[in-house]
Amino acid sequence: MVLTAPAGVDREFPFSDEDFAEICRLVHRELGIHLTPAKRELVYGRLVRRLRALGLPDFRSYCRLLAEAPETELRELGNAISTNMTSFFRGPAQFAFLREQAWPALRERYRTARRLRIWSAGCSSGQECYSIAACLLAAEPALAQWDWRMLATDIDERCLQQGREGSYPADQWHGLPESAHRFFLRGRGRHAGHMRVSRQLRQRITFRYLNLMGEWPMHGPLPLIFCRNVIIYFDKPTQRRLFARFAALQPPGGYLFLGQSESLLRVSEDYQLVGQNIYQRRAVAGGG
């Protein structure tokens, strides 16, 4: 397939087939994201702002910058390339499963230690993390007395900052079930038009930059991992490596939540399907 610009398109910066191919290779190698030819215009539109900000004359210069000093530009590249679409309590069936099946099983298993660790991988701007926390605390108020923490990670620094602040447009209130209302405060005065997540939730969640293709700071065990609407951007070999790493962090019986259009079919045998795009870690071979 020839990846040339559509006829009649005038570009501010030259963007050759070689430039696009080189960016695709680097994005796949460094971030795991598989860019198809259909994404060419999206890549140009997202990255042209970086060329302006850096004062570069063309994409060849940008590719050279990425090759010579990727660590200085990789985060900006991730910010530009990643797509962030999320909302509070997205996928109600999964939150019902968390409340009615996953949590009761975990509560029984960890009631003595009263310690729980959760990971939201690809957390975007934080709505998913706060939904998980609100769902669990609404179902089990006593969880407030547990040692529970959530790690929320993403490659988009701007989204992470919004998650840390926990402030969202007030119209997102309509996505909250009534049981979660007490965890969100309506803004007044200069905060009018916004709502803020209560400190009760914010103090339990740590937002951190993490490239899933790089080193991970956590060692497990992680009974709950949410990785929703992330692997759709990865090819099968990348998915297999990722889920092998997830499995190494999860105890048998741990739960892995994926996005609506995502599946572990022909990707991992470490998990069994137990709900709508919800998987449970199988017992480790030889480990009972």
C-alpha positions as CSV (number, residue, x, y, z in Angstrom):
1,M,0.0,0.0,0.0
2,V,1.3,3.4,-0.9
3,L,0.9,5.8,2.0
4,T,0.8,9.1,0.1
5,A,-1.2,12.2,1.1
6,P,-4.7,12.4,-0.4
7,A,-4.9,14.4,-3.6
8,G,-5.4,18.0,-3.0
9,V,-4.1,18.0,0.5
10,D,-1.7,20.9,1.2
11,R,0.5,20.1,4.2
12,E,2.2,22.6,6.4
13,F,5.1,20.2,6.9
14,P,6.4,17.5,4.5
15,F,5.3,14.0,5.7
16,S,6.7,11.2,3.5
17,D,6.0,7.5,3.5
18,E,9.4,7.0,5.2
19,D,8.5,9.5,7.9
20,F,5.2,7.8,8.7
21,A,6.8,4.3,8.6
22,E,9.6,5.4,11.0
23,I,7.1,6.9,13.5
24,C,5.0,3.7,13.3
25,R,8.1,1.6,14.1
26,L,9.1,3.8,17.0
27,V,5.6,4.0,18.5
28,H,5.3,0.2,18.3
29,R,8.7,-0.5,19.8
30,E,8.5,2.1,22.6
31,L,4.8,2.3,23.4
32,G,3.4,-1.0,22.1
33,I,0.8,0.8,19.9
34,H,0.2,-0.6,16.5
35,L,-0.5,2.1,14.0
36,T,-2.2,1.1,10.7
37,P,-2.0,3.0,7.4
38,A,-5.5,4.3,8.1
39,K,-4.0,6.3,11.1
40,R,-1.7,8.3,8.9
41,E,-3.8,11.5,8.9
42,L,-4.4,11.2,12.6
43,V,-0.7,10.9,13.2
44,Y,0.0,14.0,11.1
45,G,-2.7,16.0,12.8
46,R,-1.6,15.0,16.3
47,L,2.2,15.5,15.8
48,V,2.1,18.7,13.7
49,R,1.6,20.6,16.9
50,R,4.8,19.1,18.3
51,L,6.8,20.3,15.2
52,R,5.5,23.8,15.7
53,A,6.3,23.7,19.4
54,L,9.8,22.4,18.8
55,G,10.5,24.8,15.9
56,L,11.2,21.9,13.5
57,P,11.1,22.3,9.7
58,D,9.8,18.9,8.8
59,F,8.9,15.4,10.0
60,R,12.4,14.1,9.0
61,S,13.8,16.4,11.7
62,Y,11.3,15.1,14.2
63,C,12.2,11.5,13.4
64,R,15.8,12.3,13.9
65,L,15.1,13.8,17.3
66,L,13.2,10.7,18.3
67,A,16.1,8.5,17.1
68,E,18.8,10.5,18.9
69,A,17.1,11.4,22.2
70,P,13.8,9.4,22.6
71,E,13.8,9.8,26.3
72,T,13.3,13.6,26.0
73,E,10.3,13.4,23.6
74,L,8.8,10.0,24.3
75,R,6.3,11.3,26.8
76,E,5.2,14.1,24.5
77,L,4.8,11.5,21.7
78,G,2.6,9.4,24.0
79,N,0.5,12.4,24.9
80,A,-0.1,13.2,21.3
81,I,-0.7,9.6,20.0
82,S,-2.9,8.2,22.8
83,T,-6.6,8.5,22.5
84,N,-8.5,9.2,25.7
85,M,-12.2,8.4,25.8
86,T,-13.7,7.6,29.2
87,S,-16.5,8.3,31.6
88,F,-17.7,7.5,35.1
89,F,-19.0,4.0,35.5
90,R,-18.4,3.1,31.9
91,G,-19.6,-0.5,31.4
92,P,-22.3,-0.8,34.1
93,A,-22.4,-4.6,33.8
94,Q,-18.7,-4.8,34.9
95,F,-19.3,-2.6,37.9
96,A,-22.3,-4.8,38.9
97,F,-20.0,-7.8,38.7
98,L,-17.4,-6.0,40.8
99,R,-19.9,-5.2,43.4
100,E,-21.9,-8.5,43.5
101,Q,-19.3,-11.2,42.7
102,A,-15.7,-10.1,42.6
103,W,-15.8,-8.0,45.8
104,P,-17.6,-10.6,48.0
105,A,-15.0,-13.3,46.9
106,L,-12.1,-10.9,47.6
107,R,-13.5,-9.8,50.9
108,E,-13.7,-13.4,52.1
109,R,-10.2,-14.1,51.0
110,Y,-8.5,-11.0,52.4
111,R,-10.7,-10.3,55.5
112,T,-7.9,-11.3,57.9
113,A,-5.1,-9.2,56.3
114,R,-7.6,-6.5,55.4
115,R,-5.2,-5.4,52.6
116,L,-6.1,-4.8,49.0
117,R,-4.1,-3.5,46.0
118,I,-5.7,-2.5,42.7
119,W,-4.2,-1.3,39.4
120,S,-6.0,0.7,36.8
121,A,-3.7,0.4,33.7
122,G,-4.5,3.0,31.1
123,C,-6.5,5.1,33.6
124,S,-6.9,8.1,31.3
125,S,-8.2,11.1,33.2
126,G,-9.3,9.2,36.3
127,Q,-13.0,8.6,35.9
128,E,-12.5,4.8,35.9
129,C,-10.3,4.8,39.1
130,Y,-12.8,6.9,41.0
131,S,-15.7,4.8,39.8
132,I,-14.0,1.6,41.0
133,A,-13.3,3.2,44.4
134,A,-16.8,4.5,44.8
135,C,-18.3,1.2,43.7
136,L,-16.3,-0.7,46.3
137,L,-16.9,1.7,49.2
138,A,-20.6,1.9,48.5
139,A,-20.8,-1.9,48.6
140,E,-18.6,-2.2,51.7
141,P,-18.3,0.9,53.9
142,A,-16.0,-1.1,56.2
143,L,-13.4,-1.0,53.4
144,A,-12.5,2.4,54.6
145,Q,-10.8,0.7,57.6
146,W,-8.8,-1.6,55.3
147,D,-5.3,-0.9,54.0
148,W,-6.4,-0.5,50.4
149,R,-4.7,1.5,47.7
150,M,-5.0,1.9,43.9
151,L,-2.3,2.6,41.4
152,A,-3.6,4.5,38.3
153,T,-1.2,4.7,35.4
154,D,-1.2,6.1,31.9
155,I,1.2,7.6,29.3
156,D,-0.7,10.9,29.0
157,E,0.6,13.3,31.6
158,R,-2.2,15.8,31.0
159,C,-4.8,13.1,31.8
160,L,-2.9,12.1,34.9
161,Q,-2.9,15.6,36.2
162,Q,-6.6,15.9,35.9
163,G,-6.9,12.6,37.7
164,R,-4.8,13.9,40.6
165,E,-6.9,17.0,40.8
166,G,-10.1,15.0,40.7
167,S,-12.1,17.8,39.2
168,Y,-14.5,17.3,36.3
169,P,-17.2,19.2,34.5
170,A,-20.5,19.1,36.5
171,D,-22.4,17.5,33.6
172,Q,-20.5,14.3,34.3
173,W,-22.6,14.0,37.5
174,H,-25.3,12.4,35.4
175,G,-23.1,9.4,34.8
176,L,-23.0,8.6,38.6
177,P,-25.3,6.1,40.2
178,E,-27.1,7.4,43.3
179,S,-25.0,5.2,45.6
180,A,-21.9,7.1,44.5
181,H,-23.2,10.7,44.9
182,R,-21.7,11.1,48.4
183,F,-18.2,10.7,47.0
184,F,-18.5,13.7,44.7
185,L,-18.9,17.3,45.7
186,R,-20.6,20.0,43.6
187,G,-18.5,23.0,43.1
188,R,-19.6,26.5,44.2
189,G,-18.3,30.0,43.7
190,R,-15.2,29.8,41.5
191,H,-15.7,26.1,41.2
192,A,-19.2,26.4,39.9
193,G,-19.8,24.1,36.9
194,H,-17.4,21.5,38.3
195,M,-17.6,18.6,40.7
196,R,-14.7,17.3,42.7
197,V,-14.0,13.8,44.0
198,S,-14.0,13.6,47.8
199,R,-10.7,13.4,49.6
200,Q,-11.8,10.0,50.9
201,L,-11.2,8.6,47.4
202,R,-8.4,10.9,46.2
203,Q,-6.1,10.0,49.1
204,R,-6.2,6.3,48.3
205,I,-5.3,6.6,44.6
206,T,-1.8,7.3,43.2
207,F,-1.6,8.6,39.6
208,R,1.7,7.8,37.9
209,Y,3.2,7.9,34.4
210,L,3.8,4.3,33.2
211,N,4.6,3.0,29.8
212,L,3.3,-0.6,29.8
213,M,6.2,-1.6,27.5
214,G,8.8,-0.4,30.1
215,E,9.7,-1.4,33.6
216,W,6.9,-1.7,36.2
217,P,7.4,-0.5,39.8
218,M,4.9,-2.9,41.4
219,H,5.6,-6.5,42.5
220,G,2.1,-7.7,43.4
221,P,0.0,-9.4,44.4
222,L,-2.7,-7.4,42.6
223,P,-6.1,-9.1,43.0
224,L,-7.8,-6.5,40.8
225,I,-6.4,-5.2,37.5
226,F,-8.4,-3.0,35.2
227,C,-7.0,-2.7,31.7
228,R,-9.9,-1.5,29.7
229,N,-9.8,-0.2,26.1
230,V,-6.0,-0.4,26.0
231,I,-5.1,-3.6,24.2
232,I,-7.2,-2.7,21.2
233,Y,-4.2,-0.6,20.2
234,F,-1.7,-3.5,20.5
235,D,-1.0,-6.3,18.1
236,K,-1.3,-10.0,19.3
237,P,2.4,-10.5,20.1
238,T,2.4,-7.4,22.3
239,Q,-0.8,-8.5,24.0
240,R,0.6,-11.9,24.8
241,R,3.7,-10.3,26.4
242,L,1.5,-7.9,28.4
243,F,-0.9,-10.5,29.8
244,A,1.9,-12.8,30.7
245,R,3.3,-9.9,32.9
246,F,-0.2,-9.3,34.3
247,A,-0.5,-12.9,35.2
248,A,2.8,-12.9,37.0
249,L,1.4,-10.1,39.3
250,Q,-2.0,-11.7,40.0
251,P,-2.7,-14.4,42.6
252,P,-4.9,-17.3,41.5
253,G,-8.5,-16.1,41.7
254,G,-7.5,-12.5,40.9
255,Y,-9.7,-10.6,38.4
256,L,-8.7,-8.9,35.2
257,F,-11.2,-6.5,33.6
258,L,-10.9,-5.7,29.9
259,G,-12.8,-3.3,27.6
260,Q,-16.0,-4.1,25.8
261,S,-14.4,-5.1,22.5
262,E,-11.3,-6.8,24.0
263,S,-10.7,-10.5,24.6
264,L,-8.0,-13.0,25.7
265,L,-9.1,-15.5,23.1
266,R,-5.9,-17.0,21.6
267,V,-3.9,-14.5,23.6
268,S,-3.5,-16.0,27.1
269,E,-4.3,-19.3,28.8
270,D,-3.6,-17.9,32.3
271,Y,-7.1,-16.7,32.6
272,Q,-10.7,-18.0,32.4
273,L,-13.7,-15.9,31.3
274,V,-16.1,-15.4,34.2
275,G,-18.1,-12.3,33.2
276,Q,-18.6,-9.8,30.4
277,N,-15.0,-9.2,29.3
278,I,-13.9,-10.2,32.8
279,Y,-11.3,-12.8,33.5
280,Q,-10.1,-14.7,36.5
281,R,-6.5,-15.8,37.1
282,R,-6.2,-19.6,36.9
283,A,-4.4,-21.6,39.5
284,V,-0.7,-21.7,38.8
285,A,0.4,-25.1,37.4
286,G,1.8,-27.2,40.2
287,G,0.8,-24.6,42.8
288,G,-2.7,-25.9,43.7
